[in-house]
């Protein structure tokens, strides 16, 4: 019996030495790993691939979404944006609005083009007055083999010009609306893409937890077989393993839902499976609030649209005031017909100055209405600009909040990892208990998810800030590293 106890003690000491040595190796590897792009933020702002669990048999450089459909090529964020710009139905609908507005401008200018009409007919006439006076029926036929009429408007005292100006402003408004929809779609794609990245990281964490709980279960079973641990430890390990497998199923479903959301945002809801070629990353953002507001004044679609609506209402006031003015036109007509289809011909032509039917009270109140609507648009423009300032401030402060939470989450992750390694080492050499180890594992899992979520929240809040700035991302993203004094925008370079 003493020999068995001595051998057990030697085995425990050997296992403890191996655990300590492995822990030192892991710490050394962790210190020498490259972290992020910025040299000043390497310790505080690592990317997800630098803290994610290292799983056997899983290539961290190629995160493939599992499913029954065969996986196709990997995509990155830029490729997803390009797919959305070409397939999202909201963008397609907004483009058709622009085309329709352009056609309406041309329709307005058509008033200066001549108008032609053609008429043919037959009329049978009985003159009532003459028939009654003369005492006999006067019936005759009247043929119009052909009658062509032409009308040309020469001048309408600026009415058509005002209408064309309003149509052009309306067209510009639809173009700006298209830009705004593009920015919204791009922001939605970014949010869905980052959400999918987070779901993949969460699934990887869940897979890692299953592996850890399997090791925990095997260790508990080995202790029980050796007689150094009670049966309850094995039962606890089995329960923990079952719960971790359930969480893995849930995380796998979350990946599928995030995948469907991204595909639908791109306008490709029936797309085949594809992989994500990159991880959640921290990209420094050094833009100031004043710079963001200055960019928005030149680029935010709603900012420009508010000014266009004010000008459109002003032009409508001018148009309403011209309701009193006449229209100068030329008209001509040529006819062929008579008592027989080819009996004779006739023509007439002339110029006309046509005044509209005037209702003074009606026109006066229409002008008042147009002026009131103009004042309303001015107030609405001020309100829109105030809301834009507020949205930018809200997005800017939210982004800074998420940025500052990253190093805190990373510190908690390191502490949870260290606590887990100590707890697992204690349990492996027989001096720990399964409840302590389970709590350490749960804390480690939650810390990893919290760190990945902080990266996701930061990237999404930065995408929202870009949307509220209003730069037309279809031409290139806003560079958030602005160092020049003129607050110019630049295109991001691909890494």
ZISUL-V726308 format. One record per residue. N is the residue number from 1. RES is the residue in one small letter. PSI is psi in whole degrees, 0 to 359 (none if undefined). Layout:
BEGIN
<<N	RES	PSI> <N	RES	PSI>>
END
This chain:
BEGIN
<<1	x	320> <2	x	323> <3	x	320> <4	x	319> <5	x	320> <6	x	316> <7	x	320> <8	x	317> <9	x	317> <10	x	318> <11	x	319> <12	x	317> <13	x	319> <14	x	317> <15	x	322> <16	x	319> <17	x	317> <18	x	322> <19	x	315> <20	x	316> <21	x	318> <22	x	323> <23	x	321> <24	x	320> <25	x	319> <26	x	319> <27	x	320> <28	x	317> <29	x	321> <30	x	324> <31	x	323> <32	x	359> <33	x	139> <34	x	144> <35	x	279> <36	x	180> <37	x	313> <38	x	128> <39	x	327> <40	x	345> <41	x	17> <42	x	321> <43	x	330> <44	x	332> <45	x	64> <46	x	158> <47	x	169> <48	x	327> <49	x	346> <50	x	351> <51	x	353> <52	x	153> <53	x	139> <54	x	105> <55	x	138> <56	x	133> <57	x	3> <58	x	124> <59	x	113> <60	x	345> <61	x	351> <62	x	88> <63	x	104> <64	x	136> <65	x	125> <66	x	158> <67	x	174> <68	x	342> <69	x	146> <70	x	139> <71	x	136> <72	x	198> <73	x	152> <74	x	152> <75	x	156> <76	x	184> <77	x	318> <78	x	320> <79	x	322> <80	x	320> <81	x	317> <82	x	319> <83	x	321> <84	x	320> <85	x	331> <86	x	347> <87	x	344> <88	x	126> <89	x	333> <90	x	319> <91	x	319> <92	x	318> <93	x	319> <94	x	325> <95	x	321> <96	x	328> <97	x	321> <98	x	315> <99	x	319> <100	x	321> <101	x	322> <102	x	321> <103	x	325> <104	x	327> <105	x	315> <106	x	324> <107	x	321> <108	x	317> <109	x	346> <110	x	346> <111	x	335> <112	x	358> <113	x	149> <114	x	153> <115	x	133> <116	x	148> <117	x	153> <118	x	139> <119	x	138> <120	x	149> <121	x	173> <122	x	135> <123	x	134> <124	x	122> <125	x	138> <126	x	113> <127	x	115> <128	x	313> <129	x	308> <130	x	321> <131	x	323> <132	x	321> <133	x	314> <134	x	347> <135	x	21> <136	x	157> <137	x	126> <138	x	97> <139	x	133> <140	x	161> <141	x	147> <142	x	118> <143	x	142> <144	x	97> <145	x	320> <146	x	137> <147	x	116> <148	x	133> <149	x	145> <150	x	135> <151	x	133> <152	x	120> <153	x	124> <154	x	314> <155	x	138> <156	x	24> <157	x	39> <158	x	3> <159	x	312> <160	x	322> <161	x	318> <162	x	318> <163	x	321> <164	x	321> <165	x	317> <166	x	319> <167	x	321> <168	x	318> <169	x	321> <170	x	321> <171	x	316> <172	x	323> <173	x	319> <174	x	325> <175	x	318> <176	x	322> <177	x	321> <178	x	317> <179	x	317> <180	x	320> <181	x	322> <182	x	315> <183	x	319> <184	x	317> <185	x	317> <186	x	318> <187	x	318> <188	x	320> <189	x	316> <190	x	315> <191	x	316> <192	x	323> <193	x	313> <194	x	325> <195	x	321> <196	x	319> <197	x	316> <198	x	318> <199	x	321> <200	x	319> <201	x	321> <202	x	322> <203	x	323> <204	x	321> <205	x	317> <206	x	321> <207	x	319> <208	x	321> <209	x	322> <210	x	316> <211	x	320> <212	x	318> <213	x	331> <214	x	318> <215	x	320> <216	x	317> <217	x	316> <218	x	321> <219	x	317> <220	x	320> <221	x	323> <222	x	319> <223	x	321> <224	x	319> <225	x	327> <226	x	352> <227	x	13> <228	x	358> <229	x	149> <230	x	169> <231	x	332> <232	x	330> <233	x	320> <234	x	319> <235	x	316> <236	x	318> <237	x	322> <238	x	317> <239	x	316> <240	x	319> <241	x	319> <242	x	318> <243	x	321> <244	x	325> <245	x	323> <246	x	318> <247	x	326> <248	x	320> <249	x	317> <250	x	319> <251	x	326> <252	x	321> <253	x	323> <254	x	325> <255	x	316> <256	x	318> <257	x	317> <258	x	323> <259	x	315> <260	x	322> <261	x	316> <262	x	316> <263	x	318> <264	x	323> <265	x	325> <266	x	350> <267	x	20> <268	x	65> <269	x	340> <270	x	21> <271	x	149> <272	x	170> <273	x	146> <274	x	163> <275	x	161> <276	x	125> <277	x	0> <278	x	173> <279	x	173> <280	x	129> <281	x	156> <282	x	117> <283	x	117> <284	x	143> <285	x	111> <286	x	14> <287	x	146> <288	x	165> <289	x	320> <290	x	321> <291	x	320> <292	x	318> <293	x	321> <294	x	321> <295	x	320> <296	x	327> <297	x	328> <298	x	339> <299	x	335> <300	x	122> <301	x	317> <302	x	331> <303	x	313> <304	x	322> <305	x	325> <306	x	317> <307	x	323> <308	x	319> <309	x	324> <310	x	314> <311	x	323> <312	x	318> <313	x	325> <314	x	317> <315	x	328> <316	x	327> <317	x	315> <318	x	319> <319	x	319> <320	x	323> <321	x	341> <322	x	13> <323	x	339> <324	x	342> <325	x	149> <326	x	185> <327	x	131> <328	x	122> <329	x	159> <330	x	139> <331	x	145> <332	x	150> <333	x	139> <334	x	131> <335	x	152> <336	x	121> <337	x	214> <338	x	216> <339	x	335> <340	x	164> <341	x	334> <342	x	31> <343	x	317> <344	x	180> <345	x	165> <346	x	163> <347	x	164> <348	x	152> <349	x	161> <350	x	173> <351	x	147> <352	x	139> <353	x	102> <354	x	122> <355	x	142> <356	x	162> <357	x	122> <358	x	125> <359	x	97> <360	x	316> <361	x	320> <362	x	311> <363	x	320> <364	x	316> <365	x	333> <366	x	321> <367	x	318> <368	x	318> <369	x	316> <370	x	320> <371	x	320> <372	x	320> <373	x	326> <374	x	316> <375	x	323> <376	x	316> <377	x	326> <378	x	315> <379	x	320> <380	x	324> <381	x	318> <382	x	317> <383	x	319> <384	x	315> <385	x	322> <386	x	318> <387	x	324> <388	x	315> <389	x	318> <390	x	317> <391	x	319> <392	x	316> <393	x	314> <394	x	314> <395	x	322> <396	x	313> <397	x	325> <398	x	320> <399	x	318> <400	x	323> <401	x	313> <402	x	324> <403	x	315> <404	x	340> <405	x	343> <406	x	307> <407	x	329> <408	x	316> <409	x	324> <410	x	321> <411	x	318> <412	x	326> <413	x	316> <414	x	319> <415	x	318> <416	x	323> <417	x	317> <418	x	319> <419	x	321> <420	x	316> <421	x	321> <422	x	317> <423	x	318> <424	x	322> <425	x	320> <426	x	318> <427	x	326> <428	x	328> <429	x	4> <430	x	9> <431	x	356> <432	x	179> <433	x	157> <434	x	330> <435	x	317> <436	x	318> <437	x	319> <438	x	317> <439	x	321> <440	x	320> <441	x	318> <442	x	317> <443	x	321> <444	x	317> <445	x	312> <446	x	323> <447	x	319> <448	x	314> <449	x	322> <450	x	322> <451	x	315> <452	x	323> <453	x	325> <454	x	322> <455	x	317> <456	x	314> <457	x	322> <458	x	313> <459	x	321> <460	x	320> <461	x	327> <462	x	323> <463	x	322> <464	x	322> <465	x	319> <466	x	321> <467	x	318> <468	x	333> <469	x	321> <470	x	18> <471	x	139> <472	x	96> <473	x	345> <474	x	334> <475	x	352> <476	x	141> <477	x	158> <478	x	131> <479	x	120> <480	x	13> <481	x	78> <482	x	118> <483	x	345> <484	x	158> <485	x	340> <486	x	5> <487	x	41> <488	x	157> <489	x	148> <490	x	163> <491	x	139> <492	x	140> <493	x	142> <494	x	140> <495	x	none>>
END
